[in-house]
Amino acid sequence: MALLDDVKRRLGVFYSDANKNAEVQGMIESATLYFKGAGWDVSTPTPLATEAIVLYCKMAQSTDPSQLINHPVLVSFIAQGRVEV
Amino acid sequence: MLKFNPTTPIKLYTKETIYEPGQGNITSWQEIDSDGYNTFYCEWRGSFGERAISAEALGIKDYATVRTFYNPIIYEKLRSVQTIIVKNADSTAFIDGQPNKNSPNVYELWGGVDNVLEANQLIEFRVRRYEGL
C-alpha cells in the first residue's frame, strides 16, 4: 500500500479512486515483473527501486508506442540494482 | 504526450454556500482538500509582451497559464464554482476570510479549464489577478 501511495504521488495522482488505484497497481506489478526478468528483485523496494518503478510507470502512461523505449536511465537503474551472477 | 515541469505550489479555494437553519445561506471560501493534500504543484507560465498588452486592453493586468495534474475534485470545482488560485501557496492570501485583492499571489480562473486530450492526466487553465470585480 505504501508503495502504491508513493508511486501515485510521483505520478501526480493526489486523489483516491478505485479504478485509478487499480491502474497504478497494475503498472507497479508489471514493473516488478519487468525488473525481475532483468535480474533485479524489487519486491522490497529500496529508494532506487522505487525511483525505477516510478520511471517505468511514467513511461507506461504514455499512449505513444514510439516513446516506449529501453530508457537509458531505466537500464542504468537495472545495471546498478541487479544481482551479480 | 505533453511534457511539463510542475514546480509552483498553489492552493485553491472555492466559494461554497451552505444553508444554516435560523441563519439562512452562509457563503465562505473553502480550501480544496484532496485525499489529505491541499497544496498542489503546477507549471505557472506568466504573460509577457504583446499578449500581456492585449490582455491589458481588456482590463486584465496580469494573467498566467497553469498546467497541473488532473484531479477530479479540482477539475469539477473549477468547472462549477468560483475558484481562487493562490500562487506559491501564500498563507497571507486571505484576510478575514476574504481573498486579499492587494496580494500579488491571488488569482481567479479566467475562462474555462481544459482536461488535456480528455486523458485525465493533465489540466490546463488560465488565471487572472483577482481584483474582486
Backbone of each chain as ProteinMPNN parsed JSONL, in Angstrom:
{"seq_chain_A": "MALLDDVKRRLGVFYSDANKNAEVQGMIESATLYFKGAGWDVSTPTPLATEAIVLYCKMAQSTDPSQLINHPVLVSFIAQGRVEV", "coords_chain_A": {"N_chain_A": [[0.832, -1.204, 0.0], [1.941, 1.194, 0.799], [3.854, 1.57, -1.162], [2.238, 1.866, -3.397], [1.017, 4.301, -2.735], [3.269, 6.005, -2.715], [4.098, 5.876, -5.405], [1.817, 6.785, -6.709], [1.727, 9.489, -5.883], [4.027, 10.447, -7.084], [3.297, 10.268, -9.684], [1.529, 12.223, -9.823], [-1.009, 11.785, -8.89], [-3.24, 12.752, -6.78], [-5.504, 11.862, -5.486], [-8.13, 9.634, -4.446], [-9.252, 6.88, -6.084], [-10.93, 4.041, -7.073], [-10.61, 2.761, -9.579], [-8.421, 4.132, -10.68], [-6.483, 3.562, -8.768], [-6.285, 0.806, -9.17], [-5.279, 0.772, -11.755], [-2.75, 1.988, -11.444], [-1.633, 0.217, -9.619], [-1.537, -2.042, -11.199], [0.393, -1.254, -13.062], [2.583, -1.074, -11.383], [2.904, -3.744, -10.656], [3.524, -4.822, -13.135], [5.936, -3.509, -13.583], [7.45, -4.592, -11.547], [7.647, -7.266, -12.364], [8.943, -6.871, -14.772], [11.432, -5.883, -13.952], [12.239, -8.056, -12.494], [12.57, -9.913, -14.492], [14.802, -8.824, -15.591], [16.654, -9.452, -13.77], [16.561, -8.217, -11.32], [15.333, -8.012, -8.194], [12.674, -6.332, -6.979], [10.851, -6.519, -4.978], [10.987, -5.845, -2.282], [11.16, -2.726, -2.009], [13.883, -0.52, -2.476], [14.984, 2.924, -2.161], [16.089, 3.457, -4.69], [14.933, 1.457, -6.233], [12.249, 2.177, -6.027], [12.346, 4.577, -7.407], [12.969, 3.623, -9.937], [10.67, 2.143, -10.507], [8.794, 4.182, -10.566], [9.708, 5.6, -12.795], [9.308, 3.695, -14.775], [6.518, 3.52, -14.652], [5.789, 6.094, -15.412], [6.61, 6.049, -18.049], [4.947, 4.023, -18.968], [2.516, 5.241, -18.873], [2.343, 6.755, -21.103], [0.711, 7.189, -24.211], [1.81, 6.885, -26.586], [3.27, 4.625, -28.598], [5.795, 4.794, -29.778], [7.295, 6.093, -27.989], [7.87, 4.32, -26.046], [10.537, 3.02, -24.933], [13.676, 1.325, -24.307], [14.618, 2.903, -21.833], [17.47, 4.875, -21.174], [18.104, 5.643, -18.521], [16.564, 3.906, -17.071], [17.756, 1.49, -17.786], [20.204, 1.954, -16.634], [19.499, 2.005, -13.919], [18.731, -0.658, -13.599], [21.151, -1.934, -14.118], [22.583, -1.111, -11.91], [21.074, -2.184, -9.873], [20.672, -4.937, -10.189], [21.375, -8.373, -9.328], [24.609, -9.671, -9.083], [25.663, -12.403, -10.998]], "CA_chain_A": [[0.0, 0.0, 0.0], [2.802, 2.371, 0.873], [4.481, 1.758, -2.47], [1.198, 2.419, -4.27], [0.87, 5.729, -2.411], [4.465, 6.724, -3.18], [4.1, 5.954, -6.866], [0.711, 7.662, -7.102], [2.106, 10.901, -5.693], [5.036, 10.81, -8.091], [2.614, 10.381, -10.97], [0.628, 13.364, -9.733], [-2.371, 11.353, -8.553], [-3.464, 13.147, -5.399], [-6.882, 11.564, -5.14], [-8.401, 8.204, -4.326], [-10.279, 6.375, -6.989], [-10.651, 2.602, -7.152], [-10.107, 2.403, -10.911], [-7.075, 4.691, -10.854], [-5.593, 2.768, -7.919], [-6.068, -0.495, -9.829], [-4.421, 1.029, -12.913], [-1.37, 2.215, -10.984], [-1.165, -1.046, -9.024], [-1.207, -2.921, -12.33], [1.68, -0.816, -13.62], [3.633, -1.435, -10.413], [3.133, -5.188, -10.766], [4.234, -5.03, -14.404], [7.313, -3.047, -13.393], [8.129, -5.578, -10.687], [7.965, -8.432, -13.198], [9.923, -6.427, -15.77], [12.754, -5.828, -13.312], [12.59, -9.432, -12.12], [13.085, -10.52, -15.716], [16.138, -8.279, -15.852], [17.554, -9.92, -12.718], [16.542, -7.292, -10.166], [14.141, -8.244, -7.38], [12.287, -5.069, -6.337], [9.668, -6.766, -4.15], [11.153, -4.993, -1.101], [11.781, -1.629, -2.752], [14.813, 0.493, -1.966], [14.679, 4.196, -2.852], [16.449, 3.353, -6.111], [13.917, 0.628, -6.885], [11.032, 3.0, -6.133], [12.589, 5.525, -8.491], [12.888, 2.879, -11.191], [9.259, 1.8, -10.729], [8.127, 5.429, -10.96], [10.084, 5.904, -14.175], [8.604, 2.719, -15.613], [5.094, 3.877, -14.693], [5.645, 7.308, -16.226], [6.697, 5.644, -19.452], [3.784, 3.192, -19.294], [1.354, 6.11, -19.001], [2.311, 7.353, -22.429], [-0.111, 6.466, -25.17], [2.536, 6.867, -27.851], [4.15, 3.456, -28.542], [7.161, 5.099, -30.19], [8.031, 6.619, -26.829], [8.163, 3.225, -25.123], [11.861, 2.548, -25.31], [14.524, 0.956, -23.185], [15.117, 4.201, -21.408], [18.834, 4.701, -20.657], [18.157, 5.74, -17.055], [15.998, 2.648, -16.573], [18.808, 0.484, -17.968], [21.215, 2.249, -15.619], [18.964, 1.54, -12.635], [18.792, -2.123, -13.576], [22.561, -2.309, -14.021], [23.027, -0.895, -10.532], [20.292, -2.93, -8.891], [20.586, -6.387, -10.395], [22.313, -9.2, -8.569], [25.69, -10.248, -9.882], [25.648, -13.872, -11.013]], "C_chain_A": [[0.864, 1.25, 0.0], [3.442, 2.651, -0.479], [3.477, 2.368, -3.448], [1.038, 3.915, -4.02], [2.049, 6.534, -2.931], [4.422, 6.939, -4.692], [2.987, 6.883, -7.347], [1.1, 9.133, -6.99], [3.092, 11.342, -6.762], [4.428, 10.931, -9.483], [1.631, 11.549, -10.964], [-0.8, 12.982, -9.42], [-2.6, 11.626, -7.065], [-4.924, 12.937, -5.005], [-7.05, 10.061, -5.068], [-9.544, 7.813, -5.241], [-9.943, 4.913, -7.258], [-10.058, 2.213, -8.505], [-8.683, 2.901, -11.127], [-6.073, 3.899, -10.011], [-5.264, 1.438, -8.581], [-5.131, -0.329, -11.022], [-2.962, 1.178, -12.49], [-0.799, 0.927, -10.391], [-0.763, -2.026, -10.127], [0.137, -2.555, -12.943], [2.825, -1.19, -12.687], [3.955, -2.924, -10.535], [3.868, -5.521, -12.07], [5.701, -4.649, -14.259], [8.1, -4.063, -12.575], [8.542, -6.797, -11.501], [9.037, -8.088, -14.233], [11.321, -6.415, -15.167], [13.211, -7.22, -12.879], [13.195, -10.152, -13.325], [14.492, -10.044, -16.053], [17.124, -8.652, -14.746], [17.598, -9.035, -11.494], [15.225, -7.494, -9.412], [13.794, -6.963, -6.627], [11.077, -5.263, -5.42], [9.768, -6.077, -2.787], [11.907, -3.747, -1.576], [12.734, -0.761, -1.931], [14.427, 1.813, -2.632], [14.996, 4.144, -4.337], [15.394, 2.547, -6.872], [12.612, 1.41, -7.059], [11.154, 3.977, -7.295], [12.432, 4.836, -9.85], [11.435, 2.53, -11.522], [8.49, 3.042, -11.195], [8.436, 5.756, -12.418], [9.373, 4.97, -15.145], [7.137, 3.133, -15.774], [4.871, 5.14, -15.531], [5.705, 6.961, -17.709], [5.451, 4.874, -19.864], [2.527, 4.041, -19.469], [1.227, 6.689, -20.395], [1.457, 6.504, -23.366], [0.556, 6.405, -26.535], [3.53, 5.71, -27.842], [5.594, 3.779, -28.906], [7.984, 5.655, -29.039], [8.396, 5.525, -25.839], [9.474, 2.571, -25.546], [12.569, 1.996, -24.081], [15.251, 2.208, -22.741], [16.507, 4.044, -20.779], [18.925, 4.783, -19.136], [17.61, 4.459, -16.431], [17.043, 1.532, -16.658], [19.901, 0.681, -16.917], [20.769, 1.781, -14.238], [19.11, 0.022, -12.519], [20.242, -2.579, -13.4], [23.075, -2.151, -12.597], [22.335, -1.837, -9.554], [20.363, -4.434, -9.017], [21.69, -7.12, -9.642], [23.371, -9.742, -9.512], [25.604, -11.759, -9.837], [26.907, -14.369, -11.731]], "O_chain_A": [[0.577, 2.228, -0.69], [3.562, 3.802, -0.899], [3.811, 3.263, -4.224], [0.936, 4.704, -4.96], [1.874, 7.605, -3.513], [4.676, 8.037, -5.187], [3.182, 7.669, -8.274], [0.832, 9.924, -7.894], [3.011, 12.455, -7.28], [4.973, 11.611, -10.353], [0.983, 11.832, -11.972], [-1.716, 13.77, -9.657], [-2.205, 10.837, -6.207], [-5.503, 13.744, -4.278], [-6.215, 9.306, -5.567], [-10.647, 8.353, -5.166], [-8.815, 4.584, -7.625], [-9.113, 1.426, -8.568], [-7.843, 2.192, -11.683], [-4.967, 3.599, -10.46], [-4.117, 0.991, -8.562], [-4.287, -1.188, -11.275], [-2.062, 0.586, -13.084], [0.361, 0.585, -10.623], [0.227, -2.746, -10.0], [0.925, -3.43, -13.301], [3.904, -1.574, -13.137], [5.12, -3.32, -10.52], [4.731, -6.399, -12.096], [6.592, -5.351, -14.736], [9.258, -4.357, -12.87], [9.654, -7.303, -11.35], [9.916, -8.896, -14.532], [12.278, -6.879, -15.788], [14.403, -7.529, -12.893], [14.176, -10.886, -13.211], [15.268, -10.745, -16.701], [18.28, -8.23, -14.768], [18.55, -9.085, -10.715], [14.148, -7.188, -9.924], [14.534, -6.549, -5.734], [10.362, -4.308, -5.115], [8.741, -5.754, -2.19], [13.137, -3.713, -1.55], [12.407, -0.33, -0.825], [13.627, 1.821, -3.567], [14.271, 4.713, -5.153], [15.01, 2.892, -7.99], [11.956, 1.321, -8.097], [10.213, 4.182, -8.061], [11.845, 5.387, -10.781], [11.021, 2.612, -12.679], [7.65, 2.968, -12.092], [7.55, 6.139, -13.181], [8.897, 5.393, -16.199], [6.587, 3.103, -16.874], [3.889, 5.241, -16.266], [4.954, 7.505, -18.519], [4.952, 5.046, -20.976], [1.58, 3.619, -20.133], [0.137, 7.068, -20.822], [1.48, 5.274, -23.317], [-0.033, 5.942, -27.511], [4.543, 5.789, -27.148], [6.518, 3.132, -28.415], [9.213, 5.687, -29.099], [9.148, 5.768, -24.896], [9.503, 1.688, -26.404], [12.112, 2.18, -22.953], [16.344, 2.522, -23.211], [16.701, 3.168, -19.936], [19.727, 4.077, -18.523], [18.111, 3.983, -15.411], [17.196, 0.736, -15.731], [20.451, -0.282, -16.381], [21.563, 1.228, -13.477], [19.545, -0.507, -11.496], [20.523, -3.496, -12.629], [23.892, -2.943, -12.129], [22.913, -2.24, -8.545], [20.134, -5.143, -8.037], [22.762, -6.583, -9.365], [23.062, -10.214, -10.606], [25.485, -12.343, -8.759], [27.107, -15.576, -11.862]]}, "seq_chain_B": "MLKFNPTTPIKLYTKETIYEPGQGNITSWQEIDSDGYNTFYCEWRGSFGERAISAEALGIKDYATVRTFYNPIIYEKLRSVQTIIVKNADSTAFIDGQPNKNSPNVYELWGGVDNVLEANQLIEFRVRRYEGL", "coords_chain_B": {"N_chain_B": [[3.054, 13.032, -25.909], [2.163, 15.535, -23.585], [4.681, 17.442, -22.075], [5.648, 18.638, -18.978], [6.712, 20.742, -16.245], [6.062, 20.625, -13.129], [6.431, 22.877, -10.704], [5.577, 24.958, -9.137], [3.988, 25.735, -6.158], [0.531, 25.682, -5.433], [-2.523, 26.793, -3.92], [-5.985, 26.141, -3.698], [-9.123, 27.729, -3.484], [-12.578, 27.557, -2.946], [-15.776, 29.067, -3.52], [-18.229, 28.472, -1.363], [-21.578, 27.742, -0.531], [-23.693, 27.247, 2.151], [-26.666, 26.142, 3.809], [-27.78, 27.323, 6.8], [-29.886, 26.463, 9.335], [-32.061, 28.872, 10.625], [-30.249, 30.877, 10.2], [-29.983, 31.29, 7.553], [-28.587, 31.38, 4.207], [-25.142, 30.79, 4.122], [-22.141, 31.995, 2.956], [-18.875, 31.057, 2.214], [-15.262, 30.878, 1.842], [-13.698, 27.965, 0.92], [-10.98, 25.814, 1.422], [-9.598, 23.695, -1.044], [-9.354, 20.288, -0.575], [-7.76, 17.311, -1.186], [-7.746, 14.031, -0.686], [-6.28, 14.421, 1.638], [-4.374, 16.21, 0.838], [-3.578, 19.6, 0.278], [-1.971, 21.4, -0.937], [-0.91, 21.897, -4.133], [1.044, 21.101, -6.999], [2.146, 22.936, -9.833], [2.725, 23.966, -13.24], [3.587, 27.161, -13.855], [3.015, 29.606, -16.044], [3.796, 32.756, -16.929], [2.584, 35.907, -18.335], [3.668, 37.862, -21.004], [4.926, 40.628, -22.966], [3.444, 41.23, -26.166], [1.055, 39.765, -25.895], [0.427, 40.144, -23.241], [-0.002, 42.859, -23.247], [-2.213, 43.019, -24.949], [-4.059, 41.697, -23.351], [-4.199, 43.486, -21.297], [-5.584, 45.534, -22.455], [-8.092, 44.564, -22.253], [-8.54, 44.905, -19.672], [-7.223, 43.174, -18.053], [-4.783, 42.859, -15.858], [-2.792, 41.152, -15.186], [-2.005, 37.936, -16.076], [-1.877, 34.325, -16.245], [-0.871, 31.112, -17.481], [-1.774, 27.972, -16.412], [-0.646, 24.762, -15.767], [-1.42, 21.634, -14.536], [-1.601, 18.545, -12.64], [-4.206, 16.255, -13.44], [-7.053, 16.223, -11.431], [-9.914, 14.946, -10.1], [-11.488, 16.309, -8.235], [-10.534, 18.968, -8.179], [-10.864, 19.615, -10.877], [-13.646, 19.434, -11.198], [-14.514, 21.423, -9.42], [-13.352, 23.729, -10.529], [-14.814, 23.895, -12.806], [-17.363, 24.407, -11.936], [-17.799, 26.147, -9.697], [-17.007, 29.4, -8.277], [-13.578, 29.978, -8.14], [-10.607, 30.515, -6.373], [-7.205, 30.904, -6.993], [-4.228, 30.449, -5.411], [-1.092, 31.548, -5.744], [2.165, 30.198, -5.113], [1.361, 29.123, -2.739], [0.635, 31.036, -0.837], [0.313, 32.06, 2.442], [-0.842, 34.331, 3.349], [-2.866, 35.074, 1.75], [-5.546, 35.302, 2.229], [-7.657, 37.476, 4.013], [-9.389, 37.974, 6.899], [-11.1, 35.94, 6.081], [-11.632, 36.57, 3.479], [-10.556, 36.848, 0.038], [-7.449, 38.468, -0.533], [-7.299, 41.335, -2.194], [-5.141, 42.885, -2.77], [-2.969, 41.293, -2.806], [-0.246, 39.981, -4.596], [-0.319, 37.357, -5.223], [-2.788, 36.261, -5.533], [-5.189, 34.858, -7.515], [-7.807, 34.398, -9.972], [-9.913, 32.102, -11.748], [-9.76, 32.367, -15.254], [-11.699, 32.199, -17.905], [-12.213, 28.927, -19.32], [-11.57, 25.504, -18.241], [-9.271, 23.097, -19.291], [-9.266, 19.706, -19.833], [-6.634, 18.123, -20.698], [-6.534, 16.693, -23.827], [-8.57, 15.13, -22.993], [-7.606, 13.158, -21.374], [-7.472, 12.68, -18.738], [-5.151, 13.175, -17.316], [-3.706, 15.558, -17.263], [-4.501, 18.968, -16.533], [-5.329, 22.168, -17.874], [-5.456, 25.637, -17.482], [-6.362, 29.139, -17.545], [-5.467, 31.926, -15.537], [-6.32, 34.972, -13.881], [-5.346, 38.017, -12.278], [-6.885, 38.43, -9.141], [-9.289, 40.768, -8.559], [-11.549, 41.296, -7.311], [-13.777, 41.977, -8.804]], "CA_chain_B": [[2.442, 13.403, -24.63], [2.577, 16.835, -23.09], [5.701, 17.41, -21.031], [5.653, 19.875, -18.2], [7.543, 20.674, -15.057], [5.257, 21.263, -12.083], [7.292, 23.278, -9.583], [4.996, 26.06, -8.366], [2.901, 25.283, -5.278], [-0.682, 26.507, -5.409], [-3.667, 26.367, -3.124], [-7.225, 26.555, -4.36], [-10.25, 27.983, -2.582], [-13.836, 27.673, -3.676], [-16.847, 29.776, -2.825], [-19.252, 27.479, -1.044], [-22.724, 28.267, 0.208], [-24.474, 26.231, 2.857], [-27.834, 26.677, 4.491], [-27.788, 27.104, 8.251], [-31.233, 26.761, 9.844], [-32.129, 30.033, 11.505], [-29.32, 31.931, 9.783], [-30.041, 31.461, 6.105], [-27.431, 30.908, 3.447], [-23.842, 31.336, 4.538], [-21.137, 31.777, 1.921], [-17.499, 31.201, 2.698], [-14.243, 30.305, 0.964], [-13.206, 26.707, 1.478], [-9.771, 25.299, 0.772], [-9.782, 22.376, -1.659], [-8.554, 19.235, 0.039], [-7.934, 16.069, -1.924], [-7.018, 12.896, -0.115], [-5.361, 14.921, 2.65], [-3.439, 17.18, 0.25], [-4.198, 20.879, -0.093], [-1.02, 22.147, -1.753], [-0.717, 21.17, -5.384], [2.134, 21.679, -7.786], [1.738, 23.221, -11.202], [3.636, 24.772, -14.049], [2.996, 28.502, -13.905], [3.639, 30.375, -17.123], [3.296, 34.119, -16.892], [2.275, 36.527, -19.624], [4.596, 38.943, -21.298], [4.948, 41.176, -24.319], [2.248, 41.609, -26.913], [-0.149, 39.121, -25.352], [0.107, 40.802, -21.976], [-0.558, 44.184, -23.576], [-3.573, 42.779, -25.455], [-4.915, 41.374, -22.204], [-4.393, 44.697, -20.505], [-6.63, 46.29, -23.126], [-9.36, 44.019, -21.759], [-8.609, 45.154, -18.235], [-6.539, 42.1, -17.325], [-3.447, 43.423, -15.588], [-1.814, 40.084, -15.012], [-2.601, 36.613, -16.22], [-0.91, 33.246, -16.398], [-1.413, 29.819, -17.888], [-1.406, 26.995, -15.387], [-0.815, 23.341, -16.075], [-1.199, 20.794, -13.363], [-2.107, 17.185, -12.777], [-5.658, 16.084, -13.358], [-7.609, 15.783, -10.157], [-11.354, 15.096, -10.342], [-12.087, 17.29, -7.322], [-10.158, 20.3, -8.669], [-11.478, 19.796, -12.197], [-15.076, 19.677, -11.012], [-14.705, 22.725, -8.77], [-13.014, 24.786, -11.491], [-15.881, 23.976, -13.807], [-18.711, 24.638, -11.415], [-17.945, 27.223, -8.712], [-15.935, 30.401, -8.32], [-12.382, 29.406, -7.522], [-9.428, 31.37, -6.21], [-5.95, 30.158, -7.068], [-3.207, 31.184, -4.671], [0.255, 31.167, -6.199], [3.196, 29.993, -4.083], [0.676, 28.709, -1.506], [0.792, 32.183, 0.06], [-0.571, 31.912, 3.598], [-1.47, 35.621, 3.666], [-3.738, 35.393, 0.618], [-6.894, 35.591, 2.713], [-7.732, 38.332, 5.193], [-10.738, 37.879, 7.468], [-11.904, 35.01, 5.309], [-11.859, 37.053, 2.109], [-9.317, 36.951, -0.738], [-6.785, 39.762, -0.448], [-7.216, 41.889, -3.549], [-3.846, 43.549, -2.958], [-1.878, 40.318, -2.827], [0.15, 39.615, -5.965], [-0.386, 35.9, -5.399], [-4.181, 35.809, -5.556], [-5.708, 34.823, -8.888], [-9.059, 33.682, -10.163], [-9.981, 31.435, -13.039], [-10.13, 33.231, -16.393], [-12.091, 31.289, -18.972], [-12.539, 27.558, -18.933], [-10.479, 24.606, -17.865], [-9.143, 22.059, -20.317], [-8.728, 18.394, -19.468], [-5.843, 17.996, -21.922], [-6.84, 15.497, -24.633], [-9.545, 14.338, -22.209], [-6.864, 11.962, -20.967], [-7.5, 12.596, -17.278], [-3.795, 13.189, -16.765], [-3.296, 16.943, -17.033], [-5.475, 20.01, -16.837], [-4.719, 23.458, -18.182], [-6.414, 26.729, -17.403], [-5.751, 30.447, -17.392], [-5.894, 32.656, -14.344], [-6.069, 36.417, -13.899], [-5.264, 38.573, -10.925], [-8.17, 38.645, -8.504], [-9.47, 42.161, -8.165], [-12.839, 41.408, -6.644], [-14.741, 42.65, -9.672]], "C_chain_B": [[3.013, 14.729, -24.149], [3.602, 16.682, -21.972], [5.633, 18.727, -20.272], [6.382, 19.632, -16.885], [6.829, 21.37, -13.901], [6.089, 21.604, -10.847], [6.682, 24.371, -8.708], [3.866, 25.542, -7.474], [1.711, 26.241, -5.351], [-1.673, 25.916, -4.41], [-4.914, 26.876, -3.831], [-8.337, 26.684, -3.329], [-11.518, 28.156, -3.41], [-14.875, 28.383, -2.819], [-17.989, 28.801, -2.598], [-20.364, 28.133, -0.224], [-23.467, 27.117, 0.873], [-25.648, 26.909, 3.57], [-27.764, 26.315, 5.968], [-29.191, 27.434, 8.756], [-31.203, 27.927, 10.828], [-31.219, 31.166, 11.089], [-29.367, 32.198, 8.286], [-28.808, 30.919, 5.416], [-26.156, 31.596, 3.924], [-22.813, 30.973, 3.477], [-19.747, 31.984, 2.506], [-16.553, 30.559, 1.693], [-13.651, 29.077, 1.632], [-11.994, 26.221, 0.688], [-10.063, 23.925, 0.177], [-8.811, 21.392, -1.028], [-8.83, 17.947, -0.722], [-7.079, 14.989, -1.298], [-5.984, 13.363, 0.912], [-4.357, 15.937, 2.128], [-4.181, 18.475, -0.076], [-3.219, 21.818, -0.789], [-0.718, 21.304, -2.983], [0.377, 21.873, -6.187], [1.719, 21.833, -9.248], [2.895, 23.885, -11.946], [2.954, 26.11, -14.29], [3.71, 29.307, -14.973], [2.999, 31.749, -17.182], [3.026, 34.664, -18.284], [3.171, 37.741, -19.813], [4.312, 39.511, -22.685], [3.583, 41.502, -24.886], [0.975, 41.022, -26.317], [-0.563, 39.776, -24.039], [-0.523, 42.165, -22.227], [-1.985, 44.033, -24.101], [-4.528, 42.487, -24.307], [-5.199, 42.63, -21.391], [-5.466, 45.589, -21.126], [-8.013, 45.812, -22.693], [-9.512, 44.245, -20.258], [-7.956, 44.073, -17.399], [-5.101, 42.548, -17.085], [-2.388, 42.338, -15.479], [-2.537, 38.754, -15.209], [-1.509, 35.576, -16.427], [-1.636, 32.013, -16.89], [-0.874, 28.764, -16.943], [-1.651, 25.592, -15.915], [-0.549, 22.546, -14.812], [-1.788, 19.416, -13.606], [-3.628, 17.176, -12.709], [-6.029, 15.621, -11.964], [-9.119, 15.994, -10.269], [-12.007, 16.144, -9.459], [-11.807, 18.705, -7.837], [-10.861, 20.59, -9.988], [-12.954, 20.16, -12.057], [-15.323, 21.052, -10.401], [-14.416, 23.87, -9.75], [-14.131, 24.983, -12.501], [-17.196, 24.472, -13.242], [-18.844, 25.801, -10.434], [-16.79, 28.213, -8.836], [-14.734, 29.904, -7.531], [-11.252, 30.43, -7.495], [-8.189, 30.483, -6.238], [-4.862, 30.998, -6.407], [-1.831, 30.669, -5.069], [1.209, 31.086, -5.015], [2.596, 29.634, -2.727], [0.784, 29.789, -0.429], [-0.207, 32.108, 1.222], [-1.265, 33.222, 3.962], [-2.469, 36.025, 2.577], [-5.15, 35.76, 1.052], [-6.817, 36.449, 3.976], [-9.179, 38.328, 5.662], [-11.651, 37.015, 6.605], [-12.179, 35.429, 3.886], [-10.53, 37.126, 1.351], [-8.755, 38.365, -0.69], [-6.548, 40.306, -1.854], [-5.853, 42.523, -3.827], [-2.685, 42.566, -3.026], [-1.524, 39.971, -4.269], [0.064, 38.119, -6.226], [-1.805, 35.369, -5.52], [-4.752, 35.959, -6.971], [-7.064, 34.143, -8.898], [-9.059, 33.077, -11.564], [-10.41, 32.431, -14.112], [-10.43, 32.298, -17.559], [-12.33, 29.887, -18.428], [-11.324, 26.774, -18.482], [-10.473, 23.444, -18.85], [-8.543, 20.801, -19.714], [-7.97, 17.934, -20.711], [-6.074, 16.632, -22.581], [-7.885, 14.597, -23.976], [-8.9, 13.052, -21.698], [-6.875, 11.753, -19.458], [-6.112, 12.493, -16.671], [-3.358, 14.604, -16.407], [-4.48, 17.87, -17.265], [-4.721, 21.32, -17.077], [-5.795, 24.53, -18.108], [-5.655, 28.046, -17.263], [-6.308, 31.125, -16.147], [-5.56, 34.136, -14.533], [-6.034, 36.904, -12.461], [-6.658, 38.841, -10.374], [-8.267, 40.09, -8.032], [-10.842, 42.394, -7.562], [-13.904, 42.076, -7.476], [-16.021, 41.836, -9.805]], "O_chain_B": [[4.206, 14.999, -24.297], [3.415, 15.897, -21.043], [5.568, 19.799, -20.873], [6.629, 18.497, -16.477], [6.98, 22.577, -13.718], [6.411, 20.728, -10.045], [7.218, 24.676, -7.643], [2.895, 24.974, -7.973], [1.879, 27.461, -5.333], [-1.659, 24.723, -4.107], [-4.89, 27.92, -4.482], [-8.472, 25.859, -2.426], [-11.514, 28.821, -4.446], [-14.862, 28.315, -1.59], [-18.637, 28.36, -3.548], [-20.113, 28.96, 0.652], [-23.822, 26.134, 0.223], [-25.604, 28.099, 3.884], [-27.698, 25.141, 6.33], [-29.641, 28.572, 8.618], [-30.395, 27.943, 11.757], [-31.378, 32.294, 11.556], [-28.853, 33.21, 7.81], [-28.076, 30.1, 5.972], [-26.108, 32.813, 4.102], [-22.634, 29.802, 3.139], [-19.487, 32.965, 3.203], [-16.97, 29.803, 0.816], [-13.167, 29.138, 2.762], [-11.989, 26.219, -0.543], [-10.701, 23.09, 0.817], [-7.606, 21.636, -0.96], [-9.98, 17.541, -0.885], [-5.85, 15.024, -1.369], [-4.921, 12.754, 1.036], [-3.566, 16.474, 2.904], [-5.277, 18.449, -0.637], [-3.599, 22.918, -1.191], [-0.319, 20.144, -2.877], [0.593, 23.078, -6.06], [1.037, 20.979, -9.814], [3.892, 24.299, -11.355], [1.867, 26.169, -14.866], [4.882, 29.651, -14.819], [1.805, 31.882, -17.452], [3.215, 33.972, -19.284], [3.391, 38.53, -18.894], [3.553, 38.937, -23.467], [2.691, 41.983, -24.186], [-0.054, 41.693, -26.242], [-1.751, 39.942, -23.761], [-1.447, 42.579, -21.527], [-2.866, 44.816, -23.746], [-5.661, 42.966, -24.289], [-6.297, 42.812, -20.867], [-6.169, 46.311, -20.419], [-8.986, 46.563, -22.758], [-10.498, 43.822, -19.655], [-8.11, 44.049, -16.178], [-4.299, 42.606, -18.018], [-1.202, 42.608, -15.666], [-3.559, 38.492, -14.576], [-0.366, 35.909, -16.743], [-2.85, 31.882, -16.738], [0.331, 28.677, -16.707], [-2.722, 25.282, -16.439], [0.438, 22.774, -14.113], [-2.394, 19.157, -14.646], [-4.245, 17.983, -12.013], [-5.391, 14.735, -11.396], [-9.56, 17.117, -10.51], [-12.965, 16.798, -9.871], [-12.712, 19.535, -7.923], [-11.39, 21.683, -10.19], [-13.445, 21.078, -12.715], [-16.237, 21.765, -10.816], [-15.15, 24.858, -9.792], [-14.364, 26.09, -12.987], [-18.063, 24.914, -13.996], [-19.92, 26.394, -10.347], [-15.746, 27.911, -9.415], [-14.867, 29.465, -6.389], [-10.989, 31.115, -8.483], [-8.141, 29.442, -5.583], [-4.616, 32.134, -6.812], [-1.457, 29.533, -4.781], [1.068, 31.821, -4.038], [3.235, 29.816, -1.691], [0.999, 29.488, 0.745], [-1.419, 32.094, 1.008], [-2.176, 33.23, 4.79], [-2.868, 37.187, 2.496], [-5.868, 36.449, 0.328], [-6.024, 36.185, 4.881], [-10.087, 38.648, 4.894], [-12.828, 37.326, 6.424], [-12.881, 34.73, 3.155], [-9.495, 37.43, 1.944], [-9.498, 39.341, -0.795], [-5.709, 39.801, -2.6], [-5.46, 42.679, -4.983], [-1.546, 42.962, -3.276], [-2.412, 39.697, -5.075], [0.345, 37.665, -7.335], [-2.009, 34.158, -5.601], [-4.785, 37.053, -7.533], [-7.427, 33.417, -7.972], [-8.301, 33.493, -12.44], [-11.315, 33.237, -13.897], [-9.527, 31.685, -18.127], [-12.608, 29.694, -17.245], [-10.218, 27.3, -18.36], [-11.515, 22.887, -19.194], [-7.447, 20.829, -19.154], [-8.566, 17.422, -21.658], [-5.845, 15.58, -21.984], [-8.055, 13.441, -24.364], [-9.543, 12.007, -21.601], [-6.347, 10.759, -18.961], [-5.907, 11.825, -15.658], [-2.72, 14.825, -15.378], [-5.35, 17.591, -18.089], [-3.629, 21.538, -16.552], [-6.904, 24.35, -18.61], [-4.475, 28.07, -16.912], [-7.46, 30.92, -15.764], [-4.631, 34.49, -15.258], [-6.608, 36.295, -11.558], [-7.507, 39.411, -11.06], [-7.461, 40.568, -7.234], [-11.251, 43.531, -7.329], [-14.833, 42.677, -6.937], [-16.947, 42.252, -10.501]]}, "name": "protein", "num_of_chains": 2, "seq": "MALLDDVKRRLGVFYSDANKNAEVQGMIESATLYFKGAGWDVSTPTPLATEAIVLYCKMAQSTDPSQLINHPVLVSFIAQGRVEVMLKFNPTTPIKLYTKETIYEPGQGNITSWQEIDSDGYNTFYCEWRGSFGERAISAEALGIKDYATVRTFYNPIIYEKLRSVQTIIVKNADSTAFIDGQPNKNSPNVYELWGGVDNVLEANQLIEFRVRRYEGL"}
